[in-house]
Amino acid sequence: MAEEHDHALAKDHSPALADGLAFCVNHPTEETGLRCNRCGDPICPRCAVHTPVGYRCKNCVKDQQSAFYTGLPVDYMIAAVVSFPLAVAGAFITALLGWFLFAIFIGPAAGALVADLSWRAVGRRRSRYLWLVVCASIVVATFAVAVFWVGYLFHIGLIIYVALAVSAAYGRLRLA
């Protein structure tokens, strides 16, 4: 009878059972002695996230990471408006020069420039998907140049350019 009472209390997220064990807040049938070091909720090893300061529940980690991002929803539109014409210019110059070796030098430089100017245009705020908007703008701009100016999609210089520009922009913005 006492075990049933303890089990019912644990399902209601009671502090602990008599032996110091509790039930995970996400998995009510999983007994655990582990607690989040921030909120104190009991968590099982599947729910525990190892941080430099100890184990935390996924909700506390998500809240902490959300505070890191200060960007606004309008930042995505600003980044697209800034990055698209710059990426068109880089793709146009690459296609104009024609020789694929120029793409090896222009691609990373253009990608880094597009990423830096886009990040400055949004006030250097950190956004979770800013890198994705800038990289997509580079791909769409290169596609537009390939179709409307070059006339065909498989221009080796533009393929090299877009691969290197996207990787440079991703590298700059993913950690920004």
C-alpha positions in Angstrom: 0.0 0.0 0.0 2.9 2.4 0.9 4.5 1.7 -2.5 1.3 2.6 -4.4 1.0 5.8 -2.4 4.7 6.7 -3.1 4.2 5.9 -6.8 1.1 8.1 -7.0 3.0 10.9 -5.3 5.8 10.6 -7.7 3.5 10.9 -10.7 2.3 14.1 -9.2 6.0 15.2 -9.2 6.5 15.0 -5.5 9.9 16.0 -4.2 11.2 12.4 -3.7 10.3 8.9 -2.6 11.4 7.6 0.8 14.7 6.2 -0.6 15.7 9.5 -2.3 14.5 8.4 -5.8 11.9 10.3 -7.8 10.2 9.9 -11.1 11.4 11.8 -14.2 9.2 14.8 -15.1 9.1 13.7 -18.8 9.0 9.9 -18.2 6.7 9.2 -15.3 7.6 5.5 -15.1 11.4 6.1 -15.0 12.8 6.3 -11.4 15.8 8.6 -11.0 18.0 10.1 -8.4 19.2 12.8 -10.8 17.9 16.4 -10.6 18.3 19.5 -12.8 20.8 21.7 -11.0 18.8 24.8 -12.1 15.2 24.1 -11.4 15.5 21.0 -9.3 13.1 18.8 -11.3 13.9 15.1 -11.3 15.3 13.9 -14.7 16.3 10.6 -16.1 19.6 10.1 -18.0 17.7 10.4 -21.3 16.5 13.8 -20.4 19.7 15.1 -18.8 21.8 17.5 -20.7 25.4 17.6 -19.5 26.6 21.2 -19.2 29.9 22.6 -17.8 28.0 23.3 -14.5 26.3 20.0 -14.2 23.2 18.2 -15.5 20.2 20.3 -16.6 16.8 19.5 -18.0 16.1 20.2 -21.6 13.7 23.0 -20.7 16.3 24.9 -18.7 18.9 24.5 -21.5 16.4 25.7 -24.1 15.5 28.8 -21.9 19.2 29.6 -21.5 19.9 29.2 -25.3 16.9 31.4 -26.1 18.3 34.2 -24.1 21.4 34.1 -26.2 19.5 35.0 -29.4 18.6 38.7 -29.4 17.4 39.0 -33.0 14.0 40.3 -34.1 11.7 38.8 -36.8 12.4 41.7 -39.1 16.1 40.8 -39.1 15.4 38.0 -41.5 13.9 40.3 -44.1 16.7 42.8 -43.7 19.3 40.1 -44.2 17.5 38.9 -47.3 17.3 42.4 -48.8 20.9 43.1 -48.1 22.4 39.7 -49.0 20.6 39.1 -52.3 22.0 42.0 -54.4 25.4 41.4 -53.0 25.3 37.8 -53.9 24.0 38.7 -57.4 27.0 40.9 -57.8 29.4 38.2 -56.7 27.8 35.6 -59.0 27.7 38.1 -61.9 31.5 38.9 -61.5 32.2 35.2 -61.3 30.2 34.5 -64.5 31.7 37.5 -66.2 35.3 36.4 -65.6 34.3 33.0 -66.8 37.4 31.0 -65.7 36.6 28.7 -62.8 39.8 29.5 -60.9 38.5 33.0 -60.2 35.5 31.4 -58.5 37.9 29.8 -56.0 39.0 33.3 -54.8 35.8 35.2 -55.3 33.5 32.6 -53.7 34.9 32.7 -50.1 35.5 36.5 -50.2 32.0 37.2 -51.5 30.4 34.8 -49.0 32.3 36.4 -46.1 31.4 39.9 -47.3 27.7 39.1 -47.7 27.6 37.5 -44.3 29.4 40.4 -42.6 27.4 43.1 -44.2 24.1 41.3 -43.5 25.1 40.9 -39.9 25.9 44.5 -39.6 22.7 45.5 -41.3 20.7 43.7 -38.6 22.6 45.6 -35.9 24.8 42.6 -35.0 22.0 40.9 -33.3 22.2 37.1 -33.0 19.4 35.1 -34.6 18.9 31.4 -34.7 18.4 31.2 -38.5 20.1 34.3 -39.9 22.7 32.1 -41.5 20.0 30.1 -43.3 18.5 33.3 -44.8 21.8 34.6 -46.0 22.9 31.2 -47.5 19.5 30.8 -49.2 19.9 34.3 -50.7 23.3 33.4 -52.1 21.9 30.2 -53.7 18.9 32.0 -55.2 21.0 34.9 -56.5 23.5 32.5 -58.1 20.6 30.5 -59.6 19.1 33.8 -61.0 22.4 34.8 -62.6 22.9 31.3 -64.1 19.5 31.2 -65.6 19.0 34.8 -66.7 22.5 35.9 -67.7 24.6 32.8 -68.4 21.7 30.9 -69.9 22.3 27.5 -68.3 22.6 26.1 -64.8 25.7 24.0 -65.0 28.4 26.7 -65.2 31.3 25.2 -63.3 32.5 28.6 -62.1 29.1 29.4 -60.6 28.9 26.0 -59.0 32.3 26.5 -57.3 31.3 30.1 -56.4 28.0 29.1 -54.7 29.6 26.2 -52.8 32.4 28.4 -51.5 30.3 31.4 -50.9 27.7 29.5 -48.9 30.3 27.7 -46.8 32.0 31.0 -46.0 28.8 32.7 -45.1 27.7 29.7 -43.0 31.1 29.8 -41.2 30.8 33.5 -40.4 27.2 33.5 -39.3 26.7 30.2 -37.5 29.0 31.3 -34.7 28.1 35.0 -34.8 
